[in-house]
Amino acid sequence: MNAKILSAILTGFVSLIVIAELFPLYWIVSASLRPYGTLYTTEVRLIPTDATLDAFQWLLFESKFFIWLKNSLIVYAVTLFTCLATTIPASYALSRFQFSGKNVLLSSYFVLSQVMTGMSVIGLIALYTLLLKLKLMNSLIALGVIYAASLVPFTSWYLKGYFDSLPRDFDEAALMDGASFFQNLRHVILPIAKPGIAVTIILITVTTWSEWVLASTLLGSENFTLPVGLVSLQARWETPWNRFAAMSILYAVPIIAVFIIAQRYLKAGLTLGGIKG
Amino acid sequence: MDKIRLEHLTKKFGEVPAVDDLNLTVRDKDFVVLLGPSGCGKTTTLRLIAGLEFPTEGKVIMNEEDITHVHPKNRKMSMVFQSYALYPHMTAFDNIAFPLKIKKLRSDEIQKKVREVAELLNIEDFLRRKPKELSGGERQRVALGRAIVKEPEVFLMDEPLSNLDAKLRVFIRGELKSLQKKLGITTIYVTHDQVEAMSMADTIAVMDRGGKLQQVSPPDKLYHNPATPFVAGFIGSPPMNLIDCSLIQKNGRVFLDAGEFKIDVSYLGDALKTTARGSELVLGLRPEDMFILQGRAKGNGDFVATVHIIEPLGLEAIATVRKGDKLLRIRVPSDFRASMGEEVGVSLSKQKIYIFDAKSGKRCGIS
């Protein structure tokens, strides 16, 4: 009896949390479907009766949405490539080899990864001057590289930990089977480390896709990425909230897609069965 | 012909030597077992031969060539790991084919060779399965297949049977030995299980805890002629009883004095007198070289002891008797009956006692 009551209370509690979590999402969807101007009515309508796709139509056909999307994708691609190309060999080496300066590197990586966001903002002025001198202001590629640089310490730490969890027997078996260093990495270690790499990719995606401070400082309006573009919808006197909401939804789609794709590789226990009896 | 020769091989981790000045010759087509307690450096020795570790000092010679610093992939050796280390993302087929794919063999050739190996090991039926869908014994075979397909000159095996259940282990032990003879490939096999070593090896190399080689012999010689108390106490199940004793001479006769009892060893003659100069000795008695006398006969033995415990093993039993603070294990027939604490006589088979010098650890005088 007590268990039943407890269960009912818990269910109710959890439901409340779920509703609280989902309400903003509902609000955004509902806002995106309402005609401009009805958002400020005092009348409470949970299901909009005057739903319209005007906001989406404006976004897709009249706004700069696709230009911003293209810019975001360029930055994202540069970041993803640079970051993975640096993180994977670095974290493998950090996990498997002993070399002088390893501990210093790891500790400084740790400090850097902790102040990553803070440092970007503090270093903004320095970065601004630097890029100006290098004539790299307003460059999407430069922005991607900067993102990658700020991510590498953290992703390397994370992936090193993942490599540490893979038994060295795999590497050694590959060596005995005649594989070179890179063949071992390519045919044995990377496929086994897929779940770890998937998490790394998610980390990179979430961070880069939503970064606004650096992008809005360093980019000119023709090179706006999605988050900067989204914020630019806010006008001085009045914000078209229905368009803003509609864009928020489209903006989230690629991130959701990456999550769904990466999830396939997140299956835990992939290494089960290769080791031990 | 010598296939592999280890010369003054030493590996230190920090200050502690894992392998200490090891010299070992492995003849072609020989099945050599490195035997020792856990942590004795036998796996490290194997890894030095494989090239997965480099020695602090000494050389690894293969086919009269110094390969101490040659990359593992250029050593013509295969290794079977204790964990099997099958690649979890590949099927059994791909696991076995991996060394060939690395060598960039043509795919029809790979197919043919993998099929041959699979047939040899009876694993054709589950080549499409991934490691996690295989049982322990099947994984073991796939790991063996991956080692065989490379057609190496030397097999290295690191306790490959230790993850199998007891019954399967005995079965695969026999199979592995016949496979090695059939393929005629030099094998170096690491284990801490002396039964495994005795049953499979052509030659056993016993290592002690300090990473030193104690004795290299064929199994039967190792059993009947242990060179040191360590080997004597390691080989045999149960192993030899080792008793500290000293040599005393009285009225022209020679005795071994173990405190609780004395044995007249005058019959060993001068051999013992000249070699056993120190009086600190270790007396070794195999469990099967002692006999228990019960009832009236108990006074006829070499000494009297009390029965401590009896462990029946089916065909026979092991009786442990107590003499003072010493426990001695004696092999008895399975129908042996005695109550705990019963006084019994123990008689020794005098021709089969082993005497070691406690300080040098060497066998004394006689064989």
Interface residues (C-beta under 8 A of the other chain):
Chain A: P167 D169 F170 E172 A173 A174 L175 M176 D177 G178 A179 S180 Q183 H187 V188 P191 I192 K194 L270 T271 L272 G273 G274 I275 K276 G277
Chain B: A50 G51 L52 H71 P72 K73 M77 S78 M79 F81 S83 Y84 A85 L86 Y87 P88 H89 F98 P99 K101 I102 K103 K130 P131 K132 E133 L134 G136 R139 Q140 R146 K150 L156 N163 L164
